[in-house]
């Protein structure tokens, strides 16, 4: 009987993870999962930068940058490194490998 309960919880969790909208933050009780776009937007706002300012610094279109924050687009490695430098953070933080900005 306990195997059935574990299976149902596992299946429910997989369903939630596979079907959430990319711009949403999922609360799983103990841990909050943030997307790349959530972390990027959060850090930009902490530094009082606008999307326009960052897109100019990166030499990209503002709509492309907006796509990063909404998780519709992913930056290439070179752009990711530039973003981390401009935002005074690490690529690991932006990618979700660390919970705290370092």
C-alpha positions in Angstrom: 0.0 0.0 0.0 2.8 2.5 0.8 4.3 1.9 -2.7 1.0 3.1 -4.2 1.0 6.3 -2.2 4.6 7.0 -3.1 3.9 6.4 -6.7 0.9 8.8 -6.6 3.0 11.5 -5.0 5.8 11.0 -7.5 3.4 11.0 -10.5 1.7 14.2 -9.1 5.0 15.9 -8.6 6.1 15.0 -12.2 2.8 16.3 -13.5 3.3 19.6 -11.7 6.8 20.0 -12.9 6.0 19.2 -16.5 2.9 21.3 -16.7 3.7 24.6 -14.9 3.9 27.8 -16.9 7.5 28.9 -17.3 6.9 32.4 -15.8 5.4 31.0 -12.6 7.2 30.1 -9.4 6.3 26.7 -8.0 6.0 26.3 -4.2 6.9 22.8 -3.2 6.6 23.4 0.5 10.2 23.6 1.5 11.9 24.9 -1.7 10.9 27.5 -4.2 12.0 26.9 -7.8 13.0 30.0 -9.7 13.6 30.1 -13.4 16.5 31.8 -15.1 14.2 34.6 -16.1 12.9 35.1 -12.5 16.5 35.3 -11.2 17.5 37.7 -14.0 14.6 40.0 -13.5 15.0 40.0 -9.7 18.7 40.9 -9.9 18.0 43.6 -12.5 15.5 45.2 -10.3 17.8 45.0 -7.2 20.3 47.2 -9.2 17.6 49.5 -10.5 18.4 48.8 -14.1 15.8 48.9 -16.9 15.4 46.3 -19.6 16.4 49.0 -22.1 19.6 49.7 -20.2 20.7 46.1 -20.1 19.7 45.4 -23.7 21.9 48.4 -24.8 24.8 47.2 -22.6 24.5 43.7 -24.3 24.0 45.2 -27.7 20.8 43.3 -28.3 17.2 44.2 -29.0 15.0 45.0 -25.9 12.5 42.4 -27.0 15.2 39.7 -27.1 16.2 40.7 -23.5 12.6 40.7 -22.5 12.4 37.1 -23.8 15.2 36.1 -21.4 13.2 37.4 -18.4 10.1 35.6 -19.5 12.0 32.4 -20.3 11.0 32.5 -24.0 14.6 32.8 -25.1 17.9 31.6 -23.6 21.1 33.7 -24.0 24.2 32.1 -25.5 27.2 31.5 -23.3 28.9 34.8 -24.2 25.8 36.8 -23.4 25.2 34.9 -20.1 28.8 35.8 -19.0 28.2 39.4 -19.9 24.9 39.4 -17.9 26.6 38.0 -14.9 29.4 40.7 -15.1 26.9 43.6 -15.6 24.7 42.4 -12.7 27.7 41.7 -10.4 26.7 38.1 -9.9 27.7 34.6 -11.0 26.5 32.6 -13.9 25.9 29.8 -11.4 23.4 32.1 -9.5 21.6 33.0 -12.7 21.4 29.4 -13.8 20.0 28.3 -10.4 23.0 26.4 -9.2 23.2 28.6 -6.1 20.2 30.0 -4.1 22.1 33.1 -3.0 23.7 35.8 -5.1 27.4 35.5 -4.9 
